[in-house]
């Protein structure tokens, strides 16, 4: 797939002539994704991200790290932090911004080291794409966690998008298809997952994790900590 998000992050950092980054979805009109959201500082981060950063401990792996904003803040606080992204362009920007440990890899295949905290923010768990793939990821994450380690991520219940009429097609309503569009180029459609707390609790429990909800807001966005039983 074309690395359109990485290109947008790269162009924004190096102040190249700007194009808008759009996200096409299958439930409504396309939406602009402001690229500077990946570069925001601590003062501009929502409460969920603040709390997640405050709950980090030990060696941290920031998964889907984008432009490295969270990794840089953790580094400043003295955490041994590695930032992982599948995009080589995003990884290059993170290195240029001063992230000490940058890993360019597919998280589903990565198993080089174990960590105390696996961090996935901005609905980073969405990269699993489906409930089935989430189950596989939670098994894979066990190989990346030290004893007593934790997985921190946020997601949200998007039932509101369907205005009370959830689709009756046998598919979980939080499994969405997206496509990035930037500088006249488009990615293929790709799956992205939003998961409600109840469904997540069932999957996490079955996978052998304890789940703790650390924060939930009025928009049904929430932050959870998973630890192995």
LUMKEVO-517285 format. One record per residue (C-alpha): residue in three letters; x, y, z. Coordinates in steps of 0.1 Angstrom, whole numbers, plus 5000, padded with zeros to 4 digits. Example, Ala and Ser with C-alpha at 12.3 -4.5 7.8 and 13.67 -1.06 7.14 Angstrom:
REM residues 2
ala512349555078ser513749895071
This chain:
REM residues 229
unk500050005000unk501250354993unk502650525023unk500450825021unk500150905058unk503950885061unk504351115031unk501951375047unk503851365080unk507251395061unk506051685040unk504551865070unk507751835090unk509951955061unk507552235053unk506952115017unk504152274998unk501052165016unk498251935005unk495351835026unk495151485040unk491751335035unk490151025050unk487450855029unk485050625048unk482050415039unk479550585061unk479650945051unk481451225033unk485251235033unk486951425062unk490051625064unk492751495088unk494851785100unk498451665098unk499551895126unk497551675150unk500551425148unk502951705159unk500951845188unk502651905221unk501551805256unk499352105261unk497252025231unk496751655238unk493351535251unk492951405286unk492951035275unk496451085261unk497651275291unk496451005314unk497950725292unk501350895293unk501150935331unk500350565334unk503350445315unk506050255334unk509350085327unk510550025291unk507850155267unk507050055231unk504950325214unk503250135186unk502050325155unk504050615168unk503550845137unk505551165141unk506851055176unk505051315198unk504251065226unk507650905224unk509351235227unk507351335258unk508150995274unk511751035266unk511851375282unk510351225314unk513250975315unk511550665301unk513450415280unk511150455250unk511150285216unk508850425188unk507650175162unk505950255130unk505450055097unk506150375077unk509750445068unk508950805061unk507350855095unk510350675111unk512650915094unk510751215108unk510851065143unk514651025140unk514951385128unk512851505157unk515151345182unk513451015191unk516350795203unk515050455195unk513050425162unk511950085149unk510450045113unk508449725115unk505049565112unk503849515148unk502249185139unk505649045130unk507849235155unk509149025184unk512749145191unk512249255227unk509949265257unk508549575273unk506849695305unk504349905286unk502949865251unk501250205242unk498750255214unk497150595213unk494850785189unk492850465187unk496050275178unk494349945185unk492350025153unk495249895133unk494049535141unk491149605118unk488749335130unk487649145161unk489348835148unk492649015142unk492349185176unk492248835192unk495448745172unk497149065183unk496449015220unk498048665217unk501048825199unk501349105225unk502048845252unk505348785235unk506149155238unk505249205275unk507649155304unk506248985335unk503849235351unk503649445319unk500749635306unk499049725273unk497550075273unk495250195245unk492150395238unk489150325216unk485550425213unk482050295208unk480850435174unk477250305176unk476150675174unk477250675137unk474350445129unk471750665146unk470250365165unk470150125135unk473149905137unk473949715105unk472449365103unk475049215079unk476748975103unk479749205107unk480749395139unk479649755135unk483049885147unk484849735117unk485250025094unk486950065060unk489050375054unk491150515026unk493750805028unk493951065000unk496851304997unk498351494968unk496151324942unk497050984954unk494850734973unk495650424993unk493650104989unk490750065013unk491949925046unk490249795078unk490149995110unk488649885143unk486650075169unk485549855198unk482949915225unk483949835261unk481649535266unk482949355234unk486549435243unk486149305278unk484848975265unk487748935240unk490449045265unk489148805292unk489048515268unk492648595258unk493848585294unk493948955303unk492549165331unk490949485318unk490749815338unk488950115323unk491050415334unk488950695318unk485750725298unk484351045284unk480951165274unk481651075237unk482150695246unk485850725241unk487850535268unk491250435279unk492050085291unk494849895307unk495249525300unk497449305322unk497948935320unk496148725345
